[in-house]
């Protein structure tokens, strides 16, 4: 028995086609608005930083978007690199950022795994306390006094400890929801094979957390690399970091009215993270996408 034929009014298909054609231009409005917003919010400040870093002192007195009459970018870079103690400050930033990221990711993912797997009222309270650091600002005076009591004031270990305490909540918040999407059967199969809790975490859970930990790594690196406020109070100039060194040389008068040198320093300070992100962006995006599929 043949299927009944559905009769459609003549010309309906052509009217639908015309309607779709009329709706198509409207579909470009949202992406165009997004691109325009990115251009205004990110492109214009970036352009001003680069063109000001390439100007002379006289042209850079009033920073603007105009191109320099003659580029002096490499000359400004060389002057900043020699006078601003950038190599020492770079080593200081790396020495603080690397252990901070490693400790925060390991402890945060371990705590998130436990909080996600053990469901009870106590764990719910502990989870709320663990992520409260996202909205509660740290007390700087209390932190400095505590570090003095522990003998860690002005040390790199004290600075790492401060950053770990500040950003541990962020990692726990990101990772806990991701752990809940991992099938519990994977852990049960590993336990049946004789694996203990530490081995289960290191061999089963931690490799699956790479996508979300990649995103958390980017955020923490940005926070630590650009921080000057807490570094100023904790290490107080005993350890040079790039933002802290820029603040010190600018406030001491070395770069007074030398906006071309300040912007050149900012460009050099931003290059390491920018290069790392450009080289790793495909892996990061691929990891986040695979994690979303899982």
C-alpha positions in Angstrom: 0.0 0.0 0.0 1.5 3.3 -1.1 2.0 6.1 1.3 -0.5 9.0 1.1 0.7 12.0 -0.9 0.9 15.2 1.0 -0.2 18.1 -1.1 1.4 21.5 -0.5 0.2 24.8 -1.7 1.8 26.0 -4.9 4.5 28.5 -4.4 5.0 27.7 -0.7 8.6 26.4 -1.3 9.5 29.5 -3.1 8.1 31.7 -0.3 10.1 29.7 2.3 13.2 30.1 0.2 12.7 33.9 0.1 12.1 34.0 3.8 15.3 32.1 4.5 17.2 34.5 2.2 15.7 37.5 4.1 16.8 35.9 7.4 20.3 35.2 6.3 21.7 38.8 6.7 20.3 38.9 10.2 22.4 35.8 11.1 25.6 37.8 10.4 24.7 40.5 12.9 25.7 38.6 16.1 29.1 37.3 14.8 29.9 40.8 13.4 29.0 42.4 16.7 31.2 39.9 18.6 34.2 40.6 16.3 33.7 44.3 16.6 33.6 44.1 20.4 36.8 42.0 20.4 38.4 44.6 18.0 37.4 47.5 20.2 38.2 46.0 23.6 41.4 44.1 22.7 42.6 45.3 19.4 42.7 49.1 20.1 44.6 48.8 23.5 47.0 46.3 22.0 47.6 48.6 19.0 48.3 51.6 21.3 50.8 49.6 23.4 52.8 48.5 20.3 52.9 51.8 18.5 53.8 53.7 21.7 56.6 51.2 22.4 58.0 52.0 19.0 58.0 55.8 19.4 60.6 58.2 20.7 60.2 59.9 24.1 58.9 63.1 22.6 56.2 61.3 20.5 55.2 59.1 23.4 54.5 61.9 25.9 50.8 61.7 25.0 50.1 58.1 24.1 47.7 57.8 21.1 46.9 55.5 18.2 49.0 57.3 15.7 51.9 55.5 14.0 55.4 56.7 14.9 57.2 58.8 12.3 60.1 56.4 12.6 60.1 53.1 14.4 62.4 52.7 17.4 61.0 49.5 18.7 64.2 47.4 18.8 66.1 50.3 20.3 63.6 50.7 23.1 63.7 47.0 23.7 67.4 47.0 24.1 67.3 50.0 26.4 64.7 48.4 28.6 66.4 45.0 28.6 69.6 46.6 29.8 68.3 49.1 32.3 65.2 47.3 33.6 66.9 44.1 34.9 64.5 42.0 32.8 66.6 38.7 32.9 66.6 38.7 36.7 62.9 39.6 36.9 62.0 36.9 34.3 63.8 34.2 36.4 62.0 35.4 39.5 58.6 35.2 37.8 59.3 31.7 36.4 60.6 30.5 39.8 57.4 31.5 41.5 54.9 30.7 38.7 56.0 27.1 37.9 55.8 25.6 41.5 52.6 27.5 42.1 50.9 26.0 39.1 52.2 22.5 39.8 51.1 22.5 43.5 47.7 24.2 42.8 46.8 21.8 40.0 47.8 18.7 42.0 46.2 19.6 45.3 43.1 21.1 43.7 42.4 18.1 41.5 43.0 15.7 44.3 40.6 17.6 46.6 38.0 17.9 43.8 38.2 14.2 43.2 37.4 13.4 46.8 34.7 16.0 47.1 33.0 14.8 43.9 33.0 11.1 44.8 32.0 11.2 48.4 28.5 12.6 48.8 27.4 13.7 52.2 26.3 16.8 54.0 29.8 17.3 55.5 31.4 17.1 52.0 28.8 19.6 50.7 29.8 22.0 53.5 33.5 21.4 52.8 32.9 22.0 49.1 31.2 25.3 49.8 34.1 26.4 52.1 36.6 25.2 49.4 35.2 27.4 46.7 34.4 30.4 48.9 37.9 31.7 48.1 36.6 32.7 44.7 34.4 35.4 46.1 36.1 36.2 49.4 39.1 38.5 49.0 42.3 37.5 50.9 43.2 39.7 53.9 46.6 41.1 53.1 47.5 42.2 56.6 46.7 38.8 58.0 48.7 37.0 55.3 51.8 39.1 56.0 51.5 38.6 59.8 51.1 34.9 59.4 54.1 34.6 57.0 56.2 36.6 59.5 55.2 34.1 62.3 56.1 31.2 60.0 59.4 32.8 58.9 58.3 32.9 55.3 57.9 36.6 54.8 59.9 37.9 51.9 60.7 34.4 50.5 59.7 32.6 47.3 58.1 29.7 49.3 55.9 32.2 51.1 54.8 33.8 47.8 54.1 30.3 46.4 52.0 29.5 49.5 50.0 32.6 49.2 49.2 32.0 45.5 48.3 28.3 46.3 45.8 29.4 48.9 44.3 32.1 46.7 43.8 30.0 43.5 43.1 26.6 45.0 39.4 27.4 45.1 39.4 28.1 41.4 40.8 24.7 40.5 38.5 22.9 42.8 35.5 24.7 41.3 36.6 23.8 37.7 37.6 20.2 38.4 34.8 19.0 40.7 32.1 19.2 38.0 34.3 17.5 35.5 35.1 14.6 37.8 31.4 13.9 38.2 31.2 13.2 34.5 33.9 10.5 34.7 32.3 7.0 34.9 32.7 5.5 38.3 33.2 2.1 36.7 36.7 3.1 35.6 37.8 3.5 39.2 36.0 0.3 40.3 37.8 -1.7 37.6 41.2 -0.3 38.7 40.4 -1.2 42.4 39.5 -4.7 41.3 42.9 -5.0 39.7 44.5 -4.1 43.1 45.2 -0.4 42.6 45.1 1.8 45.7 43.6 5.3 45.9 46.8 7.0 45.0 47.4 4.8 42.0 43.8 5.2 40.8 44.1 9.0 41.0 47.5 9.1 39.2 46.7 6.6 36.5 43.0 6.9 35.9 41.7 10.3 37.1 44.6 12.7 36.5 45.1 11.9 32.8 41.3 12.4 32.2 41.6 15.9 33.8 44.1 17.2 31.3 41.4 19.3 29.4 40.0 21.1 32.4 43.5 21.5 33.9 44.7 23.1 30.7 42.1 25.8 31.1 42.9 26.2 34.8 46.6 26.5 34.0 46.1 29.4 31.6 44.0 31.3 34.2 46.5 30.7 37.0 49.5 31.6 34.9 47.8 34.9 33.9 47.0 35.7 37.5 50.5 34.9 38.9 52.4 36.4 36.0 50.6 39.8 36.1 50.3 40.1 39.9 52.0 43.0 41.6 49.8 43.8 44.5 50.4 40.7 46.6 54.0 40.3 45.5 54.6 43.9 46.7 53.4 43.1 50.2 54.7 39.5 50.6 58.2 39.6 49.0 58.6 43.4 49.1 61.4 43.7 46.5 63.5 40.8 47.9 62.5 38.8 44.9 62.1 40.5 41.5 59.2 39.6 39.3 58.4 41.3 36.0 55.3 43.3 37.2 57.0 44.1 40.5 60.2 45.2 38.8 58.2 47.4 36.4 56.4 49.0 39.3 59.7 49.7 41.1 61.6 51.2 38.2 58.6 53.3 37.2 58.0 54.6 40.7 61.7 55.3 41.3 61.8 57.8 38.4 63.9 55.8 36.0 61.0 55.7 33.5 59.4 59.0 34.5 57.7 60.5 31.4 59.3 57.7 29.4 56.1 56.1 28.2 57.8 54.5 25.3 60.0 52.5 27.7 57.1 51.6 29.9 55.1 50.3 27.0 58.2 48.5 25.6 58.6 46.8 29.0 55.0 45.7 28.9 55.4 44.2 25.5 58.5 42.2 26.6 56.7 41.1 29.8 53.8 39.8 27.8 55.8 38.0 25.1 56.6 34.7 27.0 53.0 33.9 27.9 51.8 35.0 24.4 54.3 32.7 22.7 53.4 29.8 24.9 49.7 30.3 24.2 50.2 30.5 20.5 52.3 27.3 20.4 49.9 25.4 22.7 46.5 26.7 21.7 45.7 23.8 19.4 46.4 21.3 22.1 44.4 23.3 24.6 41.4 23.7 22.3 41.5 20.0 21.2 41.7 19.0 24.9 38.8 21.1 25.9 36.7 19.8 23.0 37.5 16.2 23.7 36.6 16.8 27.4 33.3 18.3 26.4 32.5 15.2 24.2 33.3 12.9 27.1 
